[in-house]
Amino acid sequence: MKKIIITIVSVIVSNLSLFSQNRVESVLNEIEKNNTTLTALQQSMEAKQLENKTNIYLQNPEVEFNYLWGNDVIGNRKDFSAIQTFDFPTTYKYKKEISNIKNEQVALEYQKQRKDLLLEARLISYDLVYNNALLLELSKRLNHAQSIANSYKSKFDIGETNILEYNKAQLNLLNLSNEMESLNVKRDALLGELTRLNGGIPIEFTASEFATTPIPADFEQWYAQAEQSNPLLNWLKKEMESTEKQVGLNRAMSLPKLKAGYMSENVIGQKFQGITLGLSIPLWENKNQVKYAEANAAAIEKTANDQKVQFYNRLKLLHAKAIGLQNNASDYKSRLKTFDSSELLKKALDKGEISLIDYILELSIYYESVNKLLRSELEMNKTLAKLNQYL
């Protein structure tokens, strides 16, 4: 029978945990759909991607018409020309490749901002889970304190206890009631934060159980996946590609530009027409551009390597912290159940073996232990959220 009860309780806890996780994910999906900041960022991304597609094509053609007045002998002169300027052919190839890379970077910037915003929402959701769990605990404690207060009022009315014991019971009830009100105010504030992130649309959130999230045992294998999914690191990789292409572009820009077109000239009795060719020799305009691009590429590579090292060490610390918090919370939870003396304390109080003040003091120690466990679970889940942000 005992095994059946344990199994049933385990299933209920598991279902509550699954409900909590599903509720958090549901909230995040709603926020992603309704958040006005994300909508603005998406439109900004699309605008920047269009901007990156500008200035990568041929220069505008030049069309020129001249009408020059002469005299009765030579008459008037009419000139017409249409000229197209061309950069060195590889210039357009590099411009297009850089444009595509920049557009990928814009998308990565959006993904980073999106993940940061959803992390903020997730952390607020975890605060709400913690707050709701405390509210459930406090409601039980409040009911218990109300029962004690009623009991001591009845005893006081018939003279079985003194005013000091009566006041202690009432004061204990008052403190718990005040704590409950404070938690409700905090809960409303947290819901307000979710409403703000959800584009002003209110969100209901009643989950009070933290989900059981597995922590990857093999950090190196897990990190390899996280590294590939990190928008910042991918952005830096693209920046390295872009700077390498920029070196090639600057070299191409240092090569001569070509001009080709059609030209005609009309005067009395004569008409001249044919092609026009020109060559622009870049002696000074692009001086040091190639050197700058090479130096910039080297700097970006150093920055990318530094960011990779920082990211690796930061995640390794978070991974170790998460495992430590998980082990601590699991051990603390099992021990807390073993050392629960609330029923024994109630029996001792009813039998008059301990005073009310001793009862409240002893019970407060257990209550603080439960609160500490909830805080530990909150910190563990927030650490996991930061650890898994880029997966």
N, C-alpha and C positions, 0 to 999 in steps of 0.2 A: 504493500500500500504506500509506504514511504517513497519507494522508487517511482511509483506512478505520479505521486504529488510533485516530486522533484522534476520529473520529465515534463509535466504540465507547466510548471513554473518556468522551466527553461524555454519551452516553446513560446510562452507568453512574452518573456523578456526578449527573446529573439525577434518576435513579431513587432514588439514595440520599437526595438532598435531599427528594424527594417523600415517601419513606418516613419521614424524620425529622419532616417537618411533619405527616403523618398520625398518627404515633405521639404527638406532642405533643397534637394535637387529641383523639386517643383517650383519652389520660390525663386531659385536662380534662373530657371527657364522663363518664368514670368518677367523677372527683372530684365533679362536680356531682350525680351520682346518689347517691353514698355519703356525702358530707360531712355530719356530724352537726350542724355549726354552721348550714349552710344549711337543714337540716330544721327546726331549732329556730327559725330566723329566719322560715321560711315559716309555721310555726304561730303565731308571735307576730304576723306580719302579718295572718293571718286573724282573730286575736283582736282586734287593734286596729281592723280594719275593722268588726267587729261592735260594738265600743265606740263607734265614730263614728256608728253608726246609732241610738244611744240618745239620749234627751233631745231628740228632734226632733218628737215627736208632742204631742197635746193633753195637758194636765195631767190627773191622775187626778180623776174626779168625786168630789164630797163627798156622802155620804149620812148623814143625821142623824135620830135618833129620840129624842124626849123623852117621858118619862112623869112627870107631876107629880101628887103626891097633894094633894087638897084636903080639904074637910070634907063632912058629910052633905048640906049645902045645895047647894053648887056642884059637888060630885063631883070626879072626877079629870080631868086634862087630858092629851091625847095630841097630840104634834106630830111631823110627819114632813116631811123636805125632801130633795130631790136636786138638787144644783147642779153645773153644769159651768162652769169658768173658761176663757175664750178670750183668747189674745193677739190683737193686731191681725192680720188674715188674712195679710198679706204676711210676717209673722214666720216662718210655717211654710215658706213658699216659700224664704226665705233659708236657713233651717236645713237644709233638704233639700239645697240646692245646695252649701252649705259642707260638709255631710257627704260628698257625692259627691267633692268636690275633695280633702278630707282622705284619703279612701280611695285616690284616685289617688296622693297623696303617699306614703302608706304603701307602695304597690306600687313607687314610684320609689325609696324608701329601701331596700327589699329588693333592687332591681336594682343599686343602687350597691354595697351590701355584697357582693352576688353577684359583681359584676365585680371588685371589689377582691380578693376571695378567689381568683378564677380568675386574676387577674394575678399574685398571689403564687405560685400553682401553676405558671404559665407561666414565671416567672422562675427558679423552682427547676428546671424541666425544661430550660431553656437552660443552667443551671449544670451539669446532668447531661450534656447534649450536649457541652459544653466539656470536662468531666471525662473522658468516655468517649473523646473525640478525643485528649486528652493521654495517656490510658492506651494507646491504640493506637500513638501515636508512641513512647511510652516502651518498649512491648513490642518494637518494632523496634530501638530504641537499646540495649535490654537484651540482645537476641539478638546484636547487633553487638558490644557490649562483652564479652559472654561469649565470643564467637569470638576477640576480641583477647586476652582474658585466658588462654584455653586455648592460644593460639598462643605467648604469652610464657612460659607455664608450660613448654611443650614445649621452647622455646629455652633457658629457664633450666636445665631438667633436663639438657640436653646441653652446657651451658656456652656457648651462643651469645649470651647476654645476662646482664646483672648483676642483683643483687638490687634495685637502685633502679628499674630499668625494670619488673621483675616486680611490685614493690609498686605502682607507678603504675597498671599495668593492673588489678591487683586492687582498688585504691582506687577507680578509675573505675567498675568493676563494682559495688562496694559502694554508692557514692553513688547510682547509678541504681536499684539494688534498693531502697534506702531511700526514694527518691522515689516509686517504684512503690507501696510499702506505704502511704506517706502518702496517695497519691491514692486507693487502695482504701478507706482509712478514711474519707476525705472523701466518696467515692461512696456508701458505706454510710450515712453521715449524711444525705446528700441524699435517698437512697431512703427513709430513715426519715421525713424531712419529708413526702415525698409520701404515705407510708403513713398518717401522722397526718392529713393533709388528706383522705385517702380513707376516713376512718372506721375506721382500723385494719386495712384490707385491704391486704396487700402488693402492690406494683406492680413489674412487670419493665420495665426501661428500658435498651435497648442502643443506641439511636440515637446516632450520633457525627458526623453531618453537619448543619450548619445549613441550613435551607431558604432558598431564594432568594425573598425577599419583595419585590415591587415597592414603591417609594416614590412616592406621588402627586406628580407634577410640579407641578400647579396647586394650590398650597396653599389659595387662597381658595375654590375649588370644593370641595375636600376638606373644608375647615373647616365649610362650610355644612352638610354632612352630619353631621359630628362634633358640631356644636352641637345639631342636632335630636335626636341620640342620647344626649346627656349627661344622666344622671339628675339630677345636681345642678342644672344649669341649668333643666331641666324642672320640678324640684321648686320652684325659686324662682319660675318662671312661675306655677305653681299657687298658691304662697303669695301672690303678688300678686293673683291672682283671688280667693283666699279673703279677703284683707284688704279688697278692694273690696266683696265680699259682706257682710263683717262691718260695714262702714260702714252699708250698707242695713239690716242686721239691727238694729244699735243704734238707728238712727232709728225703725224699726218698734217696737222695745221701748220707745221713749220715748212712744209713743202709748197712749191709754187701753186698759185691759184690760176685757173684758166678762164678766159673770156672768149666767147664765140657768138657770132650773130650775123645779121643781115644789115646792109647799109645801102642807101641810094641817094643820088644827088641829081637834081633836075635844074637845068638852066635853058635859056632859049636855044633851040636847035641841038641840044646835047642832053644825054641822060647817061649817068654812070651808076652802076649797081654791082653788088658783089658781096663777098663775105668779109667779116672783120674778125681778127683774132688778137688776143691780148694775153699777157702773162704778168702776174703780180709776184714779185720776188720778196719773200718775207725776211727782210734783213734785220729789222728792229722790233716790229710789233709783238712778236711772240718770244722775245728774248727771255731766257730762264724759265719758260713755261714747262719744258720737259724736266728740268732739274727739280722744279717745285713739285711736279706730279710724282716723280720718283721718291723724293723726300717724304711727301705726304703718304704715299703707299707704305713706306717703311714705318712711319709713325702709326698708321692704322693697324698694321700687323702687330706691333708691340702692344697697342691698346687691346686688340682682340685677344692676344695671349694672356694679358693681365686679367681681363674680364673672365676668361675661361678659368684661370686659376682661382680667382675670387669666388666665382660661382660654385666651383667644385668644393672648395673648403667650406663655404657657407652651407651647402647642402649636406656635407658630411657631418658638420656640427649639428644641424637640425635632425639628421637621421639618428645620430647617437643620442640626442636629447629626447627624441620621440620614443626610442626603445627604452630609455631609462624611465621616462614618465609612464609608459605603458606597464612596465614591470612593477613600478612603484604603486600605481593605481590598482593593478590586479592583486598584488600582495596586501595592500591596505584594505581593499574591499573584503577579501576573505577573512582577514584578521578581525575586521570590525564586526562581522557577523558573529564571530566566536566570542567576542568580548561585550556583546550587547547585554547589558544588565538592567534595561529599562523595566522589564516585568518584575524582576527581583526587587528593584527599588520601590515600585508601586506597592508590592506586598508588604515590604518593610515599613512604608509610610502608613498603610492601613492598619498595621498591627501596633503602630506607635513605637517601633524600634528606632526610627530616625525622625528628626524634626523636619518641618517643611523646608526650612532654609537649607538643610543638608540634602534633602531630596532634590530641590531645585538646582543646587550647586552640582551635585553628582550628575543630574540629567543634562545640565548645560555642557558638561564635559563630553558626553556622548553626542549631543547635538552639534557641538563644534567639530567633532571628529567626522560626522556625516557631511557637514559643510566643507570641511577640508578635502574629503574625498571628491565631492562635486567640483571643487575648484581644481583639483588635480586632473580630473577628467576633462574639464574645460581647457586647461592649458595643454593637455596632450592633444586634443582635437584641433586646437588652433595651430599647434606646431605641425601637425600632420597636414593641415590645410596649406600652410606655407611651403611645406616639403613637396606637396603634390600639385602646387599651383600651375606648373608648366607641363603636366602630363596630359 
